[in-house]
Amino acid sequence: MSWPVQGTMMIEPTDSEFRDELDRLCDALISIKSEIERIANGEWTQDDNPLMKAPHTSSRVVSDYWSSTHGRELADFPLTWTRDCKYWLRFGRVDNV
């Protein structure tokens, strides 16, 4: 991935990627678009939503303190397949660009 133009994201999958992996990428992008629409419709605020709080690390999700209006379930498993195949990030945003 790269960001050659401000405000855009370029993804260039190679022919070595499996179809299932490309399908999961597409599902993730569709899910992100759906979350953006929920923000645009006012269902979630612009400063407290799964996109702004991402990534949801394991330590944050299991913490006793949870201040977000979106539930831990959505933060933890945004797509069904993530229940079986979850990659837990060890840290939050690096530079918050």
N, C-alpha and C positions, 0 to 999 in steps of 0.2 A: 504494500500500500504506500501511497505517497500523496502529498498535498501540493501539487504543482501550481495550483491556482487558489488563492485565498478563498475560503468558504466552500471548497470542493474536496472530494476524496476520490482518488483514482485507484481502482482495483484491477490488477492485471493477472488473473489466474493463468497458470501454465498448463500445458497439456499433460503434465505429470500428476495433476490433481485428480482424485477419483470423483466420479459423478455424485456420490453420496455427500462428499465434502462440499462440493459446489452447491448442492441442494440445501445443505445446512447453512451455508453462507447466505443464500437467497432468502431462506426462512428468517434468518437473523435480521437481514436488511428490511424485510417486510414488517417484522415485529417492531423494529426501530421506527419505521415510518408510521406505524399505528400509534406508537407512544407519542410521536411528534404531533399527530392529529389530536390526541387526547389533551395535549398541552394547548394546542391552538383553539380547541373547542372550550377551554376553560375548565375541563374536568380535573386537571392537575395544574398547580401553579407553576410558573416558570422557574422558581428557585427551589421547589421541593417536588421532585419527580424522579423516577428511576434513571432517566438519562443524566440528569445533573448530579445525582449521587453515585453514579457508576464510577468505577467498578465496586461491587459489593463483595468485600473480602469475607472470608469465613469468620474471622474474629469480629467483624462488625455485625454480621448477621446473627451470631450466637450471643452477642453481648446482652447484658441485662437492660441496657439503655437503647431504646429505639425511638427516635424522634420524627422519623419520616411519616408522611400521611399515607404513602403507599405501603402495603403490607410486606412483611418479610418473605412471604411465599412468592410474591412477584419478583422481589429483589433476588431471592435465592434461585428460583427456577423460572425464568421468563418464558422459556419454551418447554414443551413436554419432554423432548428428548434429553434435556439437561438433567432430568431426574436420574437417568441411567448413565450419563456420561458428562460429569461436571468437572470442569477445570477450575480449581480454586486459586485465585490470585493471592499472592502473599502481601501485596501492598496496594495502596490507592494510587491516585494519579501522580505521575512523576512531575510534570511541569504545568499541568492544568491549562494547556494552551487553548 
